[in-house]
């Protein structure tokens, strides 16, 4: 079965999208020299170990050397089959580039684009010393692609965008968190063949809103801010503030009364199998409400200390209740059309 995966196209810090697109290829780094061979950028098929080879050949080629990155390469290569879809994200330009794998993994012996790549590194003010750092080898092992199609990043669902905005150099994309029948591959395939629906009709149906939230919120900060906004709307006599970030002490939001006294504490987790446990309160502070918000999965284990769980169902229903006062509701098309 084909899979969907992302690749940053940034070997050793260099934005190499230009070469990936022009050569219609996707490369993965972490090349490994064969046992007893010297690095030769004009004979890479001979001097590099082939991570797609059988285990016994791999041990012979490498002398059982290598690290976890090389093991990861080998395991990943076995997952990528013909028809798999690769995504190269470029958030800075609001774009992503999608292509289908149309050939087997290979090591290009003497890449004719090797010097072009070194020139590209030079233009970006990066190291170009190849003999020591094996730069050309970073754009030699990978798969051919039919072509790369540029699309707006907004067309990729939020449950996939979250993976695209991380730091890993490559990785397999996850399936839909609410529907086992929707895979990352099927969602991207619909985009490539032009059948994915664009803007949705207005709705106030909580189950539909849940799907739209998952399609839109793609990072913890967005979820934290939404929960703080909803708590503010649920408790209009209180003042709620977002505090999430480094050094937040495990609290992502707090509410206070008109006297400035704390009346509520909230901790949010974008993905957690169980609700976060907030710090125990002293007897004098028992009147402070505590909220544990979890975006995914749908039904995390509830807290055992009286903390109120705010799960995806609660969030969707609250969005439906307060859609008139939420800018996000316009994005989600939650509510009633002005027309």
N, C-alpha and C positions, 0 to 999 in steps of 0.2 A: 504493500500500500504506500502511495506517495505521502510525504509529510510536508508541512510548511515550516520554514525556519527563517531566521533573520541572520544577517551578516553586516557588521558595521562598515566594512570596506575601509578600514583605517589601520593597516599593518604598521606596527611600531610608530603609531601616532601620525601617520601620513594619510590625508584624505585622498584615497586612490580611486574614487568613484569614476573619474574620467576613464581610467584604464579598464575597470570592470565593464563599463558600458560599451566602450569602443571595441573591446575584444570579446564581448559577449561571454564573459566568464565570471565565476565567483570563486574566490580563493580562500583557503584557510591557512593560517600561519603555523608556527611551531614546527618547522622542518627539523629533521633529525638526520645526522650523517650516518651512512652505513659504516659498519665496523671496518676499520682499517683504511677508509677512504678519506681523501682530502676534499674540502669544499671546492667545487669548480662550477661557476655559473654558466659555463657552456656545455656542461655534461651532468645536469642535475638528475636525470633519470638514472645515472650510474652511481653518483655519489650520495644521493639521498635515499634513506630507507622509505619503502613504499607502505604507508599506513593502511592501504587497502588489501594487502596480501594476507594469506592465511597465517595462523599463529606460529606454526613451525618455521615458516619462512621469515616472519618478523623477528623471531628469536635469533635466527641465523644472521639476518641482516644487521641487527643491532647489538648482538652479543648480550641480549637481555638488559640493555641500558634503556634510558628514556625516563621521563617523569610523568606526572599525572596529566599534563597537557597532551602528551603524545598518546597516552591511553585514552583520553577523552576524544582525540581526533579519530582513533581507530573505532571506538564505539559509535561515534556519530556518523562516520562514513557509511557504516553498515545500515543506517536508518534512511539514508538519502537514496531514493530510487528514481528512475525515469518518471518525469511528470511532477516531481516534487516542486514546490514553489518557494522561491527565495525572496525575501524582502530586504532591501537596503534602505534604512531610514535616514532622512536628512531633515530633522526638525527645524533647523535654522532657516531653511527655505520653505517650510511647510509642505514638504513633499516626501514621497516614498517611491522606490523603484522596485517593480515586481517583475519576475521572470520565471520561466519554467526550465527545470533541468532537462536537457535533451541528449545527454551522453553520459558515459561512465566517468568515475573519478580517474584522474590521471595526473602524472607529473610531467610537465612540459620540459623537455630536455634542455633546450637553449631558447628561452623566451625572447622573441624578436622585439618585445616591448621592454626588455630589461633596462636599457639605457634611458628610455622614455620615463620609466619609473624613477630611476635615480635623478633625472632632471627635475621631475615633479617634486621629489623630496628636497632638492636644492632650492627650488622656488619657494617652498614652505619653510625654509630655514632649518631643515632637519639634517641629521647625519646621513652621509652618502657613502661612508666607508664600507664597502660590500664584503670584502674578504673576511673581516672580523664579525660583522653583524648579519651577514647573509640576507641582505635586503631583497635581492632578486629572487631568492628562494621563496620569499613570502608571497610572491605573485607568480608562482609556478605550479603549485599543487591545488587542485580543485576540480570543478565541473564546468562543462560548456553549458550555456544558457541560450534559449531560442532568441530572445531579445529582452531588453529591459524597458518596461512601460512606466512612464512617470505618471503618478496619480497624486491627488491632494491627500495629505496625511489625514485629514478629517474624514475621509471615506473609509478608513480602517477602523473597525469597532474598538471601543475603549478597552475591552478585555484583551485585545491583542496589542493595542498601542502601549499599554503599560510595559510589556516586555521589550518593545522597540526602543523605549526611552531609558533603558538601563545602561550598564557599563560593560557587560560581557561582550566579547568579540563576536561570538556567534552562539546560536542555541535554537532548539526546537520550540515552536510556539505552542501554547496550550490550547486545549479544546474549550468550548463554551462552558462556563461554570454553572449554567442553569439547565443546559440541555445536552445530554450525552450524544445526541444525534447530530449536533452541529460541531464540526471539527474546524480547526484553524485552516486546514487545506480547503474545505468546502466553502468557507466564508471568503477566502481570498480568490478561489476559483470563480465565484460569482462576480467578484469585482473585475477580474480579468476578462470574463466573457460578457460583461455588461448587464448582468441580470440583477445585481444587488439594488434594492430599492433605495432611493435617495431620501428626501424629506418625508417624514411620516405625518399622518393626519393627527389632529388634536385628539387627546384622550384624557379621561379621568378614571380609567380602569386600573386599579392598583397592580394587578399582575402584569399588565402591559407596561406600566411605569417602572416596575422592577427591571424588566428587560432593557428599557431605555437608560436607566441608571447604569446598568452594567456595561452598556454600549458607549457610555459617555465618560463616567468617572474613571480616570486611569492612573491616579496616584493618591497616596495617603493624605496629602495636604488638601486636595479637593474634597475628599470625604470629610475630613475634620471640619473644614469651613462650612460645608453643607449642614453637618450635625449641629454646629454652633448656631447657624442661622435658624434651623428648625426649633432648637430649644428656645431661642429668643422669641420666635413666633408662638410657641406653645406657652411661654411664660412672659407675657408682655409687661408685667409689673417688675420684672427683673432686668438686669443689664448683663448680657452674655458677651464674653471675649474669647477669641481664639489665642491660644498660647503655645500650640504645638511647634516643635522644632528642637534642635540640639540643646540639651540642658534644660528641657521642660519639666524634669522631675517626674515624668510619667503622667502628667496632666496636660490634656490637649485643649481644654476649655474650662472656664469657670463663670459662674453667675453670681451677681451680688444684688443686694436690695438697695433702696434709695439711701440708706445710711452707710453704704459702702461695705456692708458685712457680707462675707461669703455665704451663699445659700445653696450653691450647687457646684459639683465637680464632675468633669467628664473626661474619660480616656477613650480614645478610638484606635481601632486596629483595622487596617484595610483587609487583611486576611489573617484569620486566627481560628483554630478549631474550637477554642474555648474563649469565653469573654474574659478580658483582663480584670485582674483583682486590684482594686484601688486600695491604697494604704488604709489601715485601720484608723478609725476616728476615736478621740477621747470621748468620755461620757458627755462632756459639755458641748461637743460638736455633733451630737447625734441628729440634730435637726437639719444638718446639711444633706441635701439630696445628692446621690451618687449615680452616675450613669456610665455604663460600659457599652460603647458602640462598636459593632462589628459589621463590616460590609459583606464579606464572603468568608465562609459558605453561608447558605441561607439560614441554617439552624445550628449555630454554635452552641456549645455547652453553656448553660446559663450560670451566672455567678451565684455563689452560695451564701453571700454575706448581706443580702438585702439590697444589693446594687441593682438598679433597673437595667435590663438588657434592651438596647436599641439595635435591633437587627434589620436586615434588608426589608422585611415586611413593614416594620415600624416606620422606616425611612420613607418607603414608597407611599404609605398611607398618609404620613405627615406632609409629604410633597403635594398630594392630592388635596389635603385640607387647606394648605396655605399657598396654593399656586399663584394666587393674585399678587402676592408680595415677594415672590422669588424670581429673580432674573433667570436662574437656571431653568425654571419652568418653561420659559420661552424657547430656550435651546432644546429642551426635551419635547416640546410641543405638548405640554401637559396643561390642561384647562380647556377653555372654549375659545375658538377663533374670534378675533375682533370683527371679522367680516361676517 
